[in-house]
Amino acid sequence: MTAILDTLDIPIGPPLGGEILHASDRATVIWGDCRDPQIIASVPREYGLLATDPPYGIGYRSNWSKQFNQLAGDDGTVDWPAVLGQWVGPDGTRSIGMADKRHVMVFGYDSEALAEPLRLSATTELIWDKVIPGSGDVSSAWATSHEPITFGVHFKRPSDRKSGRGALTARLRRGSVIRWPRPNGTLRHPTEKPWQVMAQLIESSTVRGDLVVDPCAGSGSTGVAAVLEGRRSFLVEVDRQYAELAVQRVRAAERIADQMQSA
Ligand SMILES: C[S@@+](CC[C@H](N)C(=O)[O-])C[C@H]1O[C@@H](n2cnc3c(N)ncnc32)[C@H](O)[C@@H]1O
C-alpha cells in the first residue's frame, strides 16, 4: 500500500524534446533533460561559449541546503563530462555544436576529466573565491571558500588540439582568481552562482551578440549574466521549479537590458 502511495508523488519529468518556457531575441529557456538527443539537436550551431555548472555527482547536501530538494543528476550515476561532450558536438563534425576554437568553462570538474570528452586544449584552472566560507563539511579543519572552474579552448581538429595552434587567448587577460561573495541570505537554489561571477567569465570570452549555452542552468545565473552583458543565451534545466525561476530572473535581466539600451 505504502509503495503504491509513494508512486503518487513521483515528480513528472519534462517531455521529450523539452518545453520552451521562454523565447526572446536575447534568451531561450527550456524545461528539459540536457541528455535528450532532441534538445541537443536543437542547440543553435556554432555557438560561442559553453559556461556551465553541472551536478557534482556527489549527492552534495550542506546543512543549509537541506531546505532544497536533492539536485537532479547528482547521485554519481551520470557521466557529466561525457554529456557535456555531446553539447560541443560529436567528434569528426565541424559545424555542429560550438564553434571551433571557442571557450568552455565548467565548474567543479578538472581538466583531466573534461579535456578528452570536450576536446579541449590550453586548459587553465580558474578559482571562484567565495570570500565567505560555506558551512559545507564541518568535519574538515578547513572551511571551503572556493570552487574550481576549468577553462579550455575547444578544438574540432585533433592536430590543432595537439599543437594548441589557433588558441584564442582570452580577450582581456586577467588573473585566474575571481573574487565575489557567494550568495548569502535569500537563496533560491542550493548551488546558485552569483551572476557577477558568470558575467566576468562571459565578458572575457565572448563579444556582444555571441550565444552562451548552459545545459544545467539551475536558477539561470548564466542567462542573467549573458543578457546583462549584451550576449544571447540558451538554457536548459530539468527541474521545473528551477526552470521557472530561471525564466523569472532572465525576464528581469531583459527588462534591465532594454532600459539600458533605451537610456
Ligand atoms: C550545480 S546546479 C547549477 C546551478 C546554477 N549554476 C545556478 O547558478 O543556479 C546544476 C543544475 O543542473 C540541473 N540538472 C541536473 N540534471 C539535469 C539534466 N539531465 N538536464 C538539465 N539539467 C539538469 C539540476 O537540477 C541543477 O539545477
The ligand as an SDF file (V2000), in Angstrom:
LIG
                    3D

 27 29  0  0  0  0  0  0  0  0999 V2000
   25.0070   22.8660   -9.8260 C   0  0  0  0  0  0  0  0  0  0  0  0
   23.3870   23.2340  -10.3130 S   0  0  0  0  0  0  0  0  0  0  0  0
   23.5290   24.7030  -11.3160 C   0  0  0  0  0  0  0  0  0  0  0  0
   23.3140   25.9810  -10.5380 C   0  0  0  0  0  0  0  0  0  0  0  0
   23.3690   27.2060  -11.4140 C   0  0  0  0  0  0  0  0  0  0  0  0
   24.7120   27.4550  -11.8790 N   0  0  0  0  0  0  0  0  0  0  0  0
   22.8470   28.4330  -10.6870 C   0  0  0  0  0  0  0  0  0  0  0  0
   23.5740   29.4380  -10.5820 O   0  0  0  0  0  0  0  0  0  0  0  0
   21.7270   28.3930  -10.1910 O   0  0  0  0  0  0  0  0  0  0  0  0
   23.0800   22.0030  -11.5080 C   0  0  0  0  0  0  0  0  0  0  0  0
   21.6880   22.0210  -12.0890 C   0  0  0  0  0  0  0  0  0  0  0  0
   21.5940   21.0200  -13.1060 O   0  0  0  0  0  0  0  0  0  0  0  0
   20.2710   20.5340  -13.1160 C   0  0  0  0  0  0  0  0  0  0  0  0
   20.2430   19.2400  -13.8240 N   0  0  0  0  0  0  0  0  0  0  0  0
   20.5090   18.0070  -13.3070 C   0  0  0  0  0  0  0  0  0  0  0  0
   20.3330   17.0630  -14.2450 N   0  0  0  0  0  0  0  0  0  0  0  0
   19.9690   17.7060  -15.3810 C   0  0  0  0  0  0  0  0  0  0  0  0
   19.6440   17.2670  -16.6930 C   0  0  0  0  0  0  0  0  0  0  0  0
   19.6810   15.9740  -17.0250 N   0  0  0  0  0  0  0  0  0  0  0  0
   19.2930   18.2020  -17.6190 N   0  0  0  0  0  0  0  0  0  0  0  0
   19.2580   19.5260  -17.3010 C   0  0  0  0  0  0  0  0  0  0  0  0
   19.5270   19.9940  -16.0560 N   0  0  0  0  0  0  0  0  0  0  0  0
   19.8990   19.1020  -15.1150 C   0  0  0  0  0  0  0  0  0  0  0  0
   19.9150   20.4560  -11.6450 C   0  0  0  0  0  0  0  0  0  0  0  0
   18.5030   20.4250  -11.4480 O   0  0  0  0  0  0  0  0  0  0  0  0
   20.5790   21.7230  -11.0920 C   0  0  0  0  0  0  0  0  0  0  0  0
   19.6750   22.7890  -11.0210 O   0  0  0  0  0  0  0  0  0  0  0  0
  1  2  1  0
  2  3  1  0
  2 10  1  0
  3  4  1  0
  4  5  1  0
  5  6  1  0
  5  7  1  0
  7  8  2  0
  7  9  1  0
 10 11  1  0
 11 12  1  0
 11 26  1  0
 12 13  1  0
 13 14  1  0
 13 24  1  0
 14 15  1  0
 14 23  1  0
 15 16  2  0
 16 17  1  0
 17 18  1  0
 17 23  2  0
 18 19  1  0
 18 20  2  0
 20 21  1  0
 21 22  2  0
 22 23  1  0
 24 25  1  0
 24 26  1  0
 26 27  1  0
M  CHG  2   2   1   9  -1
M  END
$$$$
